[in-house]
Amino acid sequence: MQKRKLGSSGLEVSAVGLGCMGMSFSYGPPKDTKEMTALLQAAVARGITFFDTAEVYGPFLNEELLGEALAPLRKQLVIATKFGFDIGPNSDPRGMKGVPGLNSRPERIREAVEGSLKRLKVDVIDLLYQHRVDPSVPIEDVAGTVKDLIQQGKVKHFGLSEAGAGTIRRAHAVQPVTALQSEYSLWTRKPEAEIIPTLEELGIGLVPYSPLGKGFLTGKIGEEATFASTDFRSTLPRFTPEALKMNQAMIQLLTDMGTRKNAAPAQIALAWVLAQKPWMVPIPGTTKLERLDENIGALTIELTPEDLRDIDAAAAKITVLGGRYPEKLEKMTGL
């Protein structure tokens, strides 16, 4: 397995990580624990060392799953988790409806960390992200709280998610930021304008989530696809019937390049992200072993400068229909 370092921090992880949210949250009911345990352990056996979870995934269920499944293998891994939503230890894991409010007050951060340490069965959190920027709490207070937790030996590295350039700079001045986790893929390229240059300047790694467009860029979601009410894609503007039909043009682009490279569309999509910067580590999620193997296979796909120019030229002619999120959720990003 190839390795990469997240910016100048020295934190080394597998070149492709595993996003674990879908095992417990957002894509329908939680998956079978035994099956997901086997998948997580198979990922480790294949060389993946970077696993992504969060307190809110479930809530709590996903961290508990990783804590149990990865306990025997823990020393060789980097597990990232997140705080930032208004949930507490007494929340009903299966009863929460809708989107919880933001809460990055210092006491909530400390409470979240204590819970994550217990659920993950670890003494220290490798990488701790603020899940979304909380406009009611100065980012300096957030960074200062995490700095204290690092000094106490409870956290190793500090990260942000979906933060804007100004927020990143202010946080980094208080406690060096190791990584930013934000959505980035062939159909979500907004970070290229300001975020990626800022990260490069400051020596911060990028961890692209949804590098496969929440499954769309695999080419497995046709224009007639429908989603159950328990699948959060049923609420996303890019997954309406009209958008699914129009956005197939992006799949055609990936399919055409895949034919040239003898690769699946998903592998081209991941290879494209990997080719952008050596300090980017995408974290595609899956609940299927064959998809895990397909995603890892993207590391063997070499996109030449000519290939990348061809992809960019074709992508520039495609208009992606629909926003990433409904307005309420979009307001939680890019602050």
C-alpha positions as CSV (number, residue, x, y, z in Angstrom):
1,M,0.0,0.0,0.0
2,Q,1.3,3.4,-1.0
3,K,1.6,6.0,1.9
4,R,1.1,9.7,2.0
5,K,1.8,12.4,4.5
6,L,-0.9,14.9,5.3
7,G,0.9,18.2,4.6
8,S,4.0,19.1,6.6
9,S,2.7,17.5,9.9
10,G,4.5,14.2,9.4
11,L,1.2,12.2,9.9
12,E,1.6,9.3,7.5
13,V,-1.4,7.3,6.3
14,S,-2.3,4.9,3.5
15,A,-2.8,6.8,0.2
16,V,-6.5,5.9,0.3
17,G,-8.4,5.8,3.5
18,L,-11.8,4.4,4.4
19,G,-14.8,6.6,5.2
20,C,-17.0,4.6,7.6
21,M,-20.1,6.8,7.9
22,G,-22.2,4.7,5.6
23,M,-21.8,1.6,7.7
24,S,-24.0,3.1,10.4
25,F,-25.5,6.3,9.2
26,S,-27.1,8.3,6.3
27,Y,-27.4,5.5,3.7
28,G,-30.3,3.6,5.2
29,P,-30.4,1.6,8.4
30,P,-27.1,0.6,10.1
31,K,-25.5,-2.3,8.4
32,D,-24.9,-5.7,10.0
33,T,-22.2,-5.4,12.6
34,K,-20.5,-8.7,11.8
35,E,-20.3,-7.9,8.1
36,M,-18.9,-4.4,8.7
37,T,-16.4,-5.8,11.2
38,A,-15.2,-8.2,8.6
39,L,-15.0,-5.4,6.0
40,L,-13.0,-3.1,8.4
41,Q,-10.5,-5.9,9.2
42,A,-10.2,-6.8,5.5
43,A,-9.3,-3.1,4.8
44,V,-6.5,-3.4,7.4
45,A,-5.3,-6.6,5.8
46,R,-5.1,-4.8,2.4
47,G,-3.0,-2.1,3.8
48,I,-5.5,0.7,4.7
49,T,-4.3,2.5,7.8
50,F,-6.6,5.6,7.8
51,F,-10.2,5.3,9.0
52,D,-12.7,8.1,9.3
53,T,-15.6,8.2,11.7
54,A,-17.5,10.8,13.9
55,E,-19.4,11.1,17.1
56,V,-22.6,12.1,15.2
57,Y,-22.6,9.0,12.9
58,G,-25.4,7.1,14.5
59,P,-24.8,9.0,16.7
60,F,-22.2,6.9,18.5
61,L,-22.8,3.7,16.6
62,N,-20.0,4.2,14.1
63,E,-17.4,4.9,16.7
64,E,-18.5,1.9,18.7
65,L,-18.2,-0.3,15.6
66,L,-14.7,0.8,14.9
67,G,-13.7,0.5,18.5
68,E,-14.7,-3.1,18.6
69,A,-13.6,-4.1,15.1
70,L,-10.2,-2.5,15.1
71,A,-9.1,-3.0,18.8
72,P,-6.8,-5.9,18.0
73,L,-5.1,-4.0,15.2
74,R,-5.1,-0.5,16.7
75,K,-1.4,0.2,17.0
76,Q,-0.8,0.3,13.2
77,L,-3.8,2.5,12.4
78,V,-4.8,6.2,12.3
79,I,-8.4,6.8,13.3
80,A,-9.9,10.2,12.8
81,T,-13.1,11.3,14.5
82,K,-15.1,14.6,14.8
83,F,-16.9,16.8,17.3
84,G,-19.1,19.8,16.7
85,F,-22.8,18.9,16.9
86,D,-25.1,19.3,19.8
87,I,-25.4,15.7,21.0
88,G,-24.6,14.3,24.4
89,P,-24.0,11.0,26.1
90,N,-27.7,10.6,26.8
91,S,-28.9,10.9,23.2
92,D,-30.9,8.0,21.7
93,P,-28.6,6.6,19.0
94,R,-31.6,5.5,16.9
95,G,-34.1,8.1,17.9
96,M,-32.5,11.3,16.6
97,K,-34.4,12.9,13.7
98,G,-33.2,15.6,11.4
99,V,-29.9,17.5,11.7
100,P,-28.6,18.4,15.2
101,G,-27.5,21.9,15.9
102,L,-23.9,23.0,15.9
103,N,-22.1,23.1,19.2
104,S,-18.3,23.7,19.5
105,R,-18.3,25.2,22.9
106,P,-15.1,24.2,24.8
107,E,-17.1,22.1,27.4
108,R,-18.9,20.2,24.5
109,I,-15.6,19.5,22.8
110,R,-14.1,18.0,26.0
111,E,-17.3,16.0,26.6
112,A,-17.2,14.7,23.0
113,V,-13.5,13.7,23.3
114,E,-14.1,11.7,26.5
115,G,-17.0,9.9,24.8
116,S,-15.0,9.2,21.6
117,L,-12.0,7.9,23.6
118,K,-14.3,5.3,25.3
119,R,-16.1,4.2,22.2
120,L,-13.0,3.9,20.1
121,K,-11.3,2.1,23.0
122,V,-8.2,4.2,22.7
123,D,-6.0,6.4,25.0
124,V,-5.5,9.1,22.4
125,I,-7.4,10.3,19.3
126,D,-5.0,10.4,16.3
127,L,-6.8,13.1,14.4
128,L,-9.7,15.2,15.8
129,Y,-11.7,17.4,13.4
130,Q,-14.2,20.1,14.1
131,H,-17.0,18.6,12.1
132,R,-18.5,21.9,11.0
133,V,-17.6,25.5,11.9
134,D,-19.8,26.9,14.7
135,P,-20.3,30.6,14.0
136,S,-21.3,31.2,17.6
137,V,-17.9,30.1,19.0
138,P,-14.7,31.9,17.9
139,I,-12.4,29.4,16.1
140,E,-9.6,30.6,18.4
141,D,-11.5,29.1,21.3
142,V,-12.0,25.9,19.5
143,A,-8.3,25.6,18.5
144,G,-7.3,26.6,22.0
145,T,-9.4,23.8,23.5
146,V,-8.0,21.2,21.1
147,K,-4.5,22.5,21.9
148,D,-5.1,21.9,25.6
149,L,-6.3,18.4,24.8
150,I,-3.2,17.7,22.8
151,Q,-1.0,18.9,25.7
152,Q,-3.0,16.6,27.9
153,G,-2.1,13.7,25.7
154,K,-5.8,13.0,24.6
155,V,-5.4,14.1,21.0
156,K,-2.4,14.0,18.6
157,H,-3.5,16.1,15.6
158,F,-6.1,18.8,15.0
159,G,-8.3,19.1,11.9
160,L,-11.1,21.1,10.5
161,S,-13.9,20.2,8.1
162,E,-15.6,22.3,5.5
163,A,-13.9,25.5,6.9
164,G,-13.2,28.6,4.8
165,A,-9.7,30.0,4.2
166,G,-10.0,32.7,6.8
167,T,-11.1,30.3,9.5
168,I,-8.3,27.9,8.6
169,R,-5.7,30.7,9.0
170,R,-7.1,31.8,12.4
171,A,-7.2,28.3,13.7
172,H,-3.8,27.4,12.4
173,A,-2.3,30.5,14.2
174,V,-3.5,29.0,17.6
175,Q,-2.9,25.3,17.0
176,P,-1.3,24.0,13.8
177,V,-3.9,22.3,11.7
178,T,-2.8,18.9,10.3
179,A,-5.7,18.3,7.8
180,L,-8.8,19.8,6.4
181,Q,-11.6,17.4,5.4
182,S,-13.9,18.8,2.7
183,E,-15.8,17.4,-0.2
184,Y,-13.7,17.4,-3.3
185,S,-14.1,15.4,-6.5
186,L,-14.6,15.9,-10.2
187,W,-18.1,17.3,-9.7
188,T,-17.3,19.3,-6.6
189,R,-14.3,21.5,-7.3
190,K,-15.0,24.7,-5.3
191,P,-11.9,24.1,-3.0
192,E,-9.6,24.7,-6.0
193,A,-10.3,28.5,-6.0
194,E,-9.1,29.4,-2.5
195,I,-8.9,26.5,-0.1
196,I,-6.3,24.3,-1.8
197,P,-3.8,27.2,-2.3
198,T,-4.3,28.1,1.4
199,L,-3.6,24.6,2.5
200,E,-0.5,24.3,0.3
201,E,0.8,27.6,1.7
202,L,0.3,26.5,5.3
203,G,1.4,22.9,4.9
204,I,-2.0,21.4,5.7
205,G,-3.2,18.1,4.2
206,L,-6.5,17.7,2.4
207,V,-8.8,14.7,3.1
208,P,-11.4,14.7,0.4
209,Y,-14.7,13.1,1.5
210,S,-17.2,11.9,-1.0
211,P,-14.5,11.7,-3.7
212,L,-17.0,9.4,-5.5
213,G,-19.8,11.9,-5.3
214,K,-21.8,9.9,-2.7
215,G,-21.7,6.9,-5.0
216,F,-22.7,8.8,-8.2
217,L,-19.3,8.8,-9.8
218,T,-19.1,5.0,-9.6
219,G,-21.4,4.9,-12.6
220,K,-23.7,2.5,-10.7
221,I,-26.5,5.1,-10.2
222,G,-28.6,5.4,-13.4
223,E,-31.0,8.2,-14.3
224,E,-33.9,6.1,-13.1
225,A,-32.5,5.5,-9.6
226,T,-34.7,6.2,-6.6
227,F,-33.7,6.4,-2.9
228,A,-35.5,5.4,0.2
229,S,-36.5,8.1,2.7
230,T,-33.8,6.6,5.1
231,D,-31.1,7.4,2.5
232,F,-30.0,11.0,2.8
233,R,-29.4,11.3,-0.9
234,S,-33.2,11.4,-1.2
235,T,-32.9,15.0,0.1
236,L,-30.0,16.1,-2.0
237,P,-30.5,18.4,-5.1
238,R,-28.0,16.5,-7.2
239,F,-30.0,13.3,-6.8
240,T,-33.4,14.5,-8.1
241,P,-34.6,12.7,-11.2
242,E,-33.8,15.7,-13.4
243,A,-30.3,16.0,-12.0
244,L,-29.6,12.3,-12.2
245,K,-30.4,12.4,-15.9
246,M,-28.4,15.5,-16.7
247,N,-25.4,14.5,-14.6
248,Q,-24.9,11.3,-16.5
249,A,-22.6,13.3,-18.7
250,M,-20.0,13.2,-15.9
251,I,-20.3,9.4,-15.9
252,Q,-19.7,9.3,-19.6
253,L,-16.5,11.3,-19.1
254,L,-15.3,8.8,-16.5
255,T,-16.3,5.8,-18.6
256,D,-14.5,7.1,-21.7
257,M,-11.3,7.6,-19.7
258,G,-11.8,4.2,-18.0
259,T,-11.9,2.6,-21.5
260,R,-8.6,4.2,-22.3
261,K,-7.1,3.0,-19.0
262,N,-8.9,-0.3,-18.6
263,A,-10.4,1.0,-15.4
264,A,-13.8,1.4,-13.7
265,P,-15.3,4.9,-13.6
266,A,-14.8,5.0,-9.8
267,Q,-11.1,4.2,-10.2
268,I,-10.7,7.1,-12.7
269,A,-12.5,9.5,-10.3
270,L,-10.2,8.5,-7.4
271,A,-7.1,8.5,-9.6
272,W,-8.0,12.1,-10.6
273,V,-8.1,13.2,-7.0
274,L,-4.9,11.4,-6.1
275,A,-3.2,13.1,-9.1
276,Q,-4.0,16.6,-7.9
277,K,-1.6,16.9,-5.0
278,P,0.6,14.4,-3.1
279,W,-0.8,15.6,0.2
280,M,-4.4,14.7,-0.6
281,V,-5.8,11.4,0.9
282,P,-9.3,10.6,-0.3
283,I,-11.6,8.6,2.0
284,P,-14.2,6.8,-0.2
285,G,-16.7,4.9,1.8
286,T,-18.2,1.5,1.1
287,T,-20.0,-1.4,2.7
288,K,-18.9,-3.9,0.1
289,L,-15.6,-5.8,-0.2
290,E,-15.6,-5.7,-4.0
291,R,-15.9,-1.9,-3.9
292,L,-13.1,-1.7,-1.4
293,D,-10.9,-3.6,-3.7
294,E,-12.0,-1.5,-6.7
295,N,-11.2,1.7,-4.8
296,I,-7.7,0.4,-3.7
297,G,-7.1,-0.5,-7.4
298,A,-7.3,3.2,-8.2
299,L,-3.7,3.5,-6.8
300,T,-2.5,1.5,-9.8
301,I,-4.0,3.9,-12.4
302,E,-1.6,6.4,-13.7
303,L,-3.1,9.5,-15.3
304,T,-0.6,11.2,-17.5
305,P,-0.5,15.0,-17.9
306,E,-2.3,14.5,-21.2
307,D,-5.0,12.4,-19.5
308,L,-5.5,15.0,-16.9
309,R,-5.8,17.8,-19.5
310,D,-8.3,15.7,-21.4
311,I,-10.4,15.1,-18.3
312,D,-10.3,18.8,-17.4
313,A,-11.3,19.9,-20.9
314,A,-14.2,17.5,-21.0
315,A,-15.3,18.4,-17.4
316,A,-15.3,22.1,-18.3
317,K,-18.0,21.5,-20.8
318,I,-20.3,19.8,-18.3
319,T,-22.7,21.7,-16.1
320,V,-23.4,19.8,-12.9
321,L,-27.1,20.2,-12.0
322,G,-28.1,20.6,-8.4
323,G,-26.3,21.8,-5.2
324,R,-24.4,19.6,-2.9
325,Y,-26.8,20.0,0.0
326,P,-30.2,21.5,0.8
327,E,-29.9,25.1,1.8
328,K,-30.0,24.4,5.6
329,L,-27.0,22.1,5.3
330,E,-25.1,24.2,2.8
331,K,-25.1,27.0,5.3
332,M,-23.0,24.8,7.6
333,T,-20.2,24.7,5.0
334,G,-17.4,27.0,4.0
335,L,-17.5,29.5,6.8
